[in-house]
Amino acid sequence: MTPSDHTPIPYSLLDLAPVTEGSDAAESFRRTLELAQLADELGYTRYWLAEHHNMPGVSSSATALIIGHVAGGTKRIRVGSGGVMLPNHAPLAIAEQFGTLESLYPGRIDLGLGRAPGSDQPAARALRRGLTAGGQDFPELLSELRGYFDPTLGTAAPGVRAVPGEGLDIPIWLLGSSGFSAQLAGELGLPFAFASHFAPDYLLPALALYRSSFKPSRHLERPYAMVAVNVIAADTDEIAAWLATSQQQQFLNIVRGRTGKLQPPVDSMDGLLSPQEQAILTSTLRYSIAGSKETVKRRLPEIQEETRADEFIVASQIFDHAARLHSCRLTAEAFRELG
């Protein structure tokens, strides 16, 4: 990934649909659509939204609905889930939801699946209502879901068909932050996305496991790995570092077991966290870039060389919406200039 390369690496965008302090979900959805429309214009490959629950700062809990909102307001970009937490749902319901989306927006829908609850334990219990906890049943749920799209697999519930859904070729991605989904994705010949934007510790081992366990399928001839990175781009390194303090505060609250809306930037994080928390934050965000376009262009090839990523998906938790749009634009310019 250098200026001399002839095949630019695809770049995509992961939106957590943040609810900023002083705002609400309705405003978050308006901003999400505006960001998606800009990403569509700038050549981003896909726009993914993530399922989270019981989090005041994240509004994408009804993920399929927001995907429809975004797909209906854009023209070219693929729109999907990054991801839907499958153990929270009946596979038939997901097949029908994404079958509906694919029928409305043919050739533009991705179905990314995770096995975590995307929430805390009280919300997980409220969602699952007696279903198996912990994600141990994820392979079985995935098999059933795939059977609704492709009846020849014979894994759907007997006598049940997904309408719409049956016969539709919707790309299924497995998402993960450990080796479990990496190995499963490899064995099934599916694309894999790793959540290194918040869980970098197992990135390289998971990618190695995915590639070593990969078996070609009708979906993929060779492994295809997407790596998530936080990118906050601004006109100067100093402005980007200031904007990044919103993201740092959010991760700090997660470490402390708190939830809340995305906070405005602060001039300094000094005094806001202990040395131990600073060490955790530094480790957690080591696949994060905050800087000018030139800084982004310098760091991205280093991560690509380390991971051999086939695609990057960018997350940008920025409080100010105009600054977030500007970061989206600068990041796209960085990728194009590198390509």
C-alpha positions as CSV (number, residue, x, y, z in Angstrom):
1,M,0.0,0.0,0.0
2,T,2.3,2.7,-1.3
3,P,1.8,5.5,-3.9
4,S,3.3,3.2,-6.5
5,D,0.8,0.4,-6.0
6,H,-1.6,-0.2,-8.8
7,T,-4.4,-1.8,-6.9
8,P,-5.7,0.5,-4.2
9,I,-7.0,-1.2,-1.0
10,P,-10.8,-0.8,-0.5
11,Y,-11.9,1.4,2.4
12,S,-15.2,1.3,4.2
13,L,-16.9,3.0,7.1
14,L,-18.2,1.7,10.4
15,D,-20.8,3.9,12.0
16,L,-21.8,3.4,15.6
17,A,-24.6,6.1,15.1
18,P,-23.3,8.1,18.1
19,V,-25.6,10.1,20.2
20,T,-23.7,13.2,21.3
21,E,-24.2,15.0,24.6
22,G,-27.1,17.4,24.2
23,S,-28.5,15.5,21.2
24,D,-30.9,12.6,20.7
25,A,-31.4,9.5,18.5
26,A,-33.4,11.5,15.8
27,E,-30.5,13.8,15.3
28,S,-28.1,10.8,15.3
29,F,-30.0,9.2,12.4
30,R,-30.0,12.5,10.4
31,R,-26.2,12.7,10.8
32,T,-25.8,9.0,10.0
33,L,-27.6,9.5,6.6
34,E,-25.6,12.7,5.8
35,L,-22.3,10.8,6.6
36,A,-23.4,7.8,4.5
37,Q,-24.2,10.1,1.6
38,L,-20.8,11.7,1.7
39,A,-19.1,8.3,2.0
40,D,-21.1,7.2,-1.1
41,E,-19.8,10.2,-3.0
42,L,-16.2,9.7,-1.9
43,G,-15.8,6.1,-3.0
44,Y,-16.1,4.2,0.3
45,T,-16.9,0.5,-0.5
46,R,-19.4,-0.2,2.3
47,Y,-21.2,1.5,5.2
48,W,-21.8,-0.7,8.2
49,L,-23.8,-0.1,11.3
50,A,-23.3,-2.0,14.6
51,E,-25.9,-3.5,16.9
52,H,-25.6,-2.3,20.5
53,H,-28.2,-2.2,23.3
54,N,-28.7,-0.4,26.6
55,M,-26.1,2.3,25.6
56,P,-27.3,5.9,25.6
57,G,-24.5,6.9,23.3
58,V,-25.3,4.4,20.5
59,S,-28.6,4.6,18.5
60,S,-28.2,1.7,16.1
61,S,-29.9,-0.9,18.2
62,A,-32.6,-1.7,15.6
63,T,-29.8,-2.3,13.0
64,A,-31.8,-3.6,10.1
65,L,-34.1,-0.5,10.2
66,I,-31.1,1.9,10.1
67,I,-29.6,0.0,7.3
68,G,-32.8,0.5,5.3
69,H,-32.7,4.2,6.2
70,V,-29.2,4.5,4.9
71,A,-29.6,2.3,1.8
72,G,-32.7,4.3,0.8
73,G,-30.8,7.6,1.0
74,T,-27.7,6.5,-0.9
75,K,-27.0,5.3,-4.5
76,R,-24.0,3.1,-4.8
77,I,-22.4,2.2,-1.5
78,R,-23.0,-1.2,0.0
79,V,-24.8,-1.0,3.3
80,G,-24.8,-3.6,6.0
81,S,-24.3,-4.8,9.6
82,G,-21.1,-4.6,11.4
83,G,-22.7,-6.5,12.9
84,V,-25.9,-8.1,13.9
85,M,-25.4,-10.1,17.0
86,L,-27.0,-13.4,15.9
87,P,-27.5,-15.0,19.4
88,N,-29.9,-12.1,20.2
89,H,-32.2,-13.1,17.4
90,A,-34.1,-16.0,15.7
91,P,-32.3,-16.8,12.5
92,L,-35.5,-16.8,10.6
93,A,-36.2,-13.2,11.6
94,I,-32.7,-12.1,10.4
95,A,-33.2,-14.0,7.1
96,E,-36.5,-12.2,6.5
97,Q,-35.2,-8.8,7.5
98,F,-32.1,-9.0,5.3
99,G,-34.1,-10.7,2.6
100,T,-36.4,-7.7,2.6
101,L,-33.4,-5.3,2.5
102,E,-31.8,-7.2,-0.4
103,S,-35.1,-7.2,-2.3
104,L,-35.4,-3.5,-1.8
105,Y,-31.8,-2.6,-2.6
106,P,-30.5,-5.5,-4.7
107,G,-26.8,-6.1,-4.8
108,R,-26.1,-3.5,-2.0
109,I,-26.7,-5.4,1.3
110,D,-24.1,-7.1,3.5
111,L,-24.9,-9.3,6.5
112,G,-22.1,-9.1,9.1
113,L,-22.6,-11.4,12.1
114,G,-21.2,-11.5,15.6
115,R,-21.7,-13.8,18.5
116,A,-21.4,-11.3,21.4
117,P,-24.5,-9.8,22.9
118,G,-23.6,-6.2,22.0
119,S,-24.9,-5.2,25.4
120,D,-24.5,-5.8,29.1
121,Q,-25.9,-8.9,30.9
122,P,-29.3,-7.4,31.9
123,A,-30.0,-6.3,28.3
124,A,-28.8,-9.6,27.0
125,R,-31.2,-11.5,29.2
126,A,-34.0,-9.1,28.1
127,L,-33.2,-9.7,24.5
128,R,-32.7,-13.5,24.5
129,R,-35.6,-14.4,26.9
130,G,-34.2,-17.9,27.7
131,L,-32.0,-18.5,24.6
132,T,-28.6,-19.9,25.3
133,A,-26.2,-17.3,26.6
134,G,-22.5,-16.9,25.8
135,G,-22.7,-17.5,22.1
136,Q,-21.9,-21.2,22.3
137,D,-24.8,-21.9,19.9
138,F,-23.5,-19.4,17.3
139,P,-22.4,-22.1,14.7
140,E,-25.8,-23.8,14.9
141,L,-27.6,-20.4,14.6
142,L,-25.4,-19.5,11.6
143,S,-26.1,-22.9,9.9
144,E,-29.8,-22.4,10.3
145,L,-29.6,-18.8,9.0
146,R,-27.6,-19.9,5.9
147,G,-30.1,-22.6,5.3
148,Y,-33.0,-20.1,4.9
149,F,-31.0,-18.3,2.1
150,D,-29.9,-21.6,0.5
151,P,-32.3,-24.4,1.0
152,T,-29.9,-26.9,-0.7
153,L,-27.9,-26.8,2.6
154,G,-30.7,-28.5,4.4
155,T,-30.1,-26.6,7.6
156,A,-33.2,-24.5,7.9
157,A,-35.9,-25.4,10.4
158,P,-38.0,-28.2,8.8
159,G,-41.0,-26.9,6.8
160,V,-40.0,-23.3,7.2
161,R,-39.0,-20.9,4.4
162,A,-37.8,-17.3,4.6
163,V,-39.9,-15.1,2.3
164,P,-38.3,-12.8,1.3
165,G,-34.8,-14.3,1.8
166,E,-34.8,-17.7,0.2
167,G,-32.6,-17.9,-2.9
168,L,-31.0,-14.5,-2.4
169,D,-27.2,-14.2,-2.5
170,I,-26.5,-11.9,0.4
171,P,-22.8,-11.8,1.4
172,I,-22.4,-13.1,4.9
173,W,-19.4,-11.9,6.9
174,L,-18.2,-13.2,10.3
175,L,-17.0,-10.6,12.8
176,G,-14.9,-11.2,15.8
177,S,-12.4,-10.1,18.3
178,S,-10.9,-13.5,19.0
179,G,-10.1,-16.7,17.2
180,F,-13.5,-18.4,17.4
181,S,-15.2,-16.6,14.5
182,A,-11.9,-16.4,12.6
183,Q,-11.6,-20.2,12.5
184,L,-15.3,-20.6,11.7
185,A,-15.1,-18.1,8.9
186,G,-12.1,-19.9,7.5
187,E,-13.6,-23.3,7.6
188,L,-16.8,-22.0,5.9
189,G,-15.0,-20.0,3.3
190,L,-16.5,-16.7,4.4
191,P,-15.0,-13.2,4.6
192,F,-13.8,-12.2,8.0
193,A,-13.7,-8.8,9.8
194,F,-11.7,-8.2,13.0
195,A,-12.7,-5.6,15.6
196,S,-9.2,-4.2,16.1
197,H,-10.6,-0.8,16.7
198,F,-11.4,-1.8,20.2
199,A,-9.9,-5.3,20.7
200,P,-6.4,-5.3,19.1
201,D,-4.8,-8.0,21.3
202,Y,-5.8,-11.0,19.2
203,L,-5.7,-9.3,15.8
204,L,-2.7,-11.0,14.3
205,P,-3.3,-14.4,15.8
206,A,-6.9,-14.3,14.6
207,L,-5.9,-13.3,11.1
208,A,-3.3,-16.1,11.0
209,L,-5.9,-18.6,12.2
210,Y,-8.4,-17.4,9.6
211,R,-5.9,-17.8,6.8
212,S,-4.6,-21.1,7.9
213,S,-8.0,-22.7,8.3
214,F,-9.5,-21.2,5.1
215,K,-11.2,-23.6,2.7
216,P,-12.3,-22.3,-0.7
217,S,-16.1,-22.0,-1.1
218,R,-18.6,-20.8,-3.7
219,H,-18.4,-17.5,-1.9
220,L,-14.6,-17.0,-1.8
221,E,-11.6,-18.6,-3.6
222,R,-9.1,-17.2,-1.1
223,P,-9.2,-15.5,2.3
224,Y,-10.6,-12.0,2.5
225,A,-9.9,-10.1,5.8
226,M,-11.1,-6.7,6.7
227,V,-9.4,-4.9,9.6
228,A,-11.2,-2.2,11.6
229,V,-9.2,0.9,12.6
230,N,-10.1,4.2,14.3
231,V,-9.2,7.2,12.1
232,I,-9.7,10.8,13.2
233,A,-8.3,13.1,10.5
234,A,-8.1,16.8,10.7
235,D,-6.2,19.7,9.1
236,T,-3.4,19.4,11.7
237,D,-2.2,16.7,14.1
238,E,-3.1,19.0,17.0
239,I,-6.7,19.4,16.0
240,A,-7.0,15.7,15.4
241,A,-5.5,14.9,18.8
242,W,-8.0,17.3,20.4
243,L,-11.0,15.7,18.6
244,A,-9.7,12.2,19.6
245,T,-10.3,13.0,23.3
246,S,-14.0,12.3,22.8
247,Q,-13.2,8.8,21.7
248,Q,-10.8,8.4,24.6
249,Q,-13.4,9.5,27.1
250,Q,-15.8,7.0,25.7
251,F,-13.4,4.1,26.0
252,L,-12.4,5.3,29.5
253,N,-16.1,5.1,30.5
254,I,-16.3,1.6,29.1
255,V,-13.3,0.6,31.2
256,R,-15.0,2.0,34.2
257,G,-18.3,0.2,33.4
258,R,-20.2,3.3,32.6
259,T,-22.4,4.3,29.7
260,G,-23.3,7.7,28.4
261,K,-23.5,9.9,25.4
262,L,-20.4,10.9,23.4
263,Q,-18.8,13.8,25.1
264,P,-17.2,17.0,23.7
265,P,-13.4,17.1,23.4
266,V,-11.2,18.3,26.2
267,D,-8.0,20.2,26.1
268,S,-6.1,17.4,27.9
269,M,-6.8,14.0,29.3
270,D,-4.3,14.6,32.1
271,G,-5.9,14.2,35.5
272,L,-8.9,12.4,34.0
273,L,-7.5,8.9,34.3
274,S,-5.1,6.9,36.4
275,P,-1.7,5.5,35.1
276,Q,-3.3,2.1,34.9
277,E,-6.2,3.4,32.9
278,Q,-3.8,5.3,30.6
279,A,-2.0,2.0,29.9
280,I,-5.2,0.2,29.1
281,L,-6.3,3.1,26.8
282,T,-3.0,3.2,25.0
283,S,-3.1,-0.6,24.4
284,T,-6.8,-0.6,23.4
285,L,-6.3,2.2,20.9
286,R,-3.0,1.2,19.3
287,Y,-4.7,0.6,16.0
288,S,-6.0,4.1,16.0
289,I,-4.8,7.1,14.0
290,A,-5.4,10.7,14.9
291,G,-3.7,13.3,12.8
292,S,-3.4,15.2,9.6
293,K,-3.9,13.6,6.2
294,E,-0.2,13.1,6.0
295,T,-0.1,11.4,9.3
296,V,-2.9,9.1,8.2
297,K,-1.1,8.3,5.0
298,R,2.1,7.4,6.9
299,R,0.3,5.1,9.4
300,L,-2.1,3.2,7.2
301,P,0.6,1.4,5.1
302,E,2.3,0.3,8.4
303,I,-0.9,-1.3,9.6
304,Q,-1.5,-2.9,6.2
305,E,2.0,-4.3,6.0
306,E,1.6,-5.7,9.5
307,T,-1.9,-7.3,9.0
308,R,-2.0,-7.9,5.2
309,A,-5.5,-6.6,5.3
310,D,-7.6,-6.9,2.1
311,E,-9.8,-4.0,3.2
312,F,-9.9,-1.4,5.9
313,I,-13.1,-0.3,7.7
314,V,-12.8,3.0,9.5
315,A,-14.5,4.0,12.7
316,S,-14.5,7.7,13.7
317,Q,-16.1,8.7,17.0
318,I,-16.0,12.5,16.7
319,F,-18.3,14.8,18.7
320,D,-18.7,17.6,16.2
321,H,-20.6,16.5,13.1
322,A,-18.8,18.9,10.7
323,A,-15.5,17.7,11.9
324,R,-16.6,14.1,11.4
325,L,-17.6,14.8,7.8
326,H,-14.3,16.5,7.2
327,S,-12.4,13.5,8.7
328,C,-14.4,11.3,6.3
329,R,-13.3,13.4,3.4
330,L,-9.6,13.6,4.4
331,T,-9.5,9.8,5.1
332,A,-10.8,9.1,1.6
333,E,-8.2,11.4,0.1
334,A,-5.5,9.6,2.1
335,F,-6.6,6.2,0.8
336,R,-6.9,7.5,-2.8
337,E,-3.4,9.1,-2.7
338,L,-1.9,6.0,-1.2
339,G,-3.5,3.8,-3.9
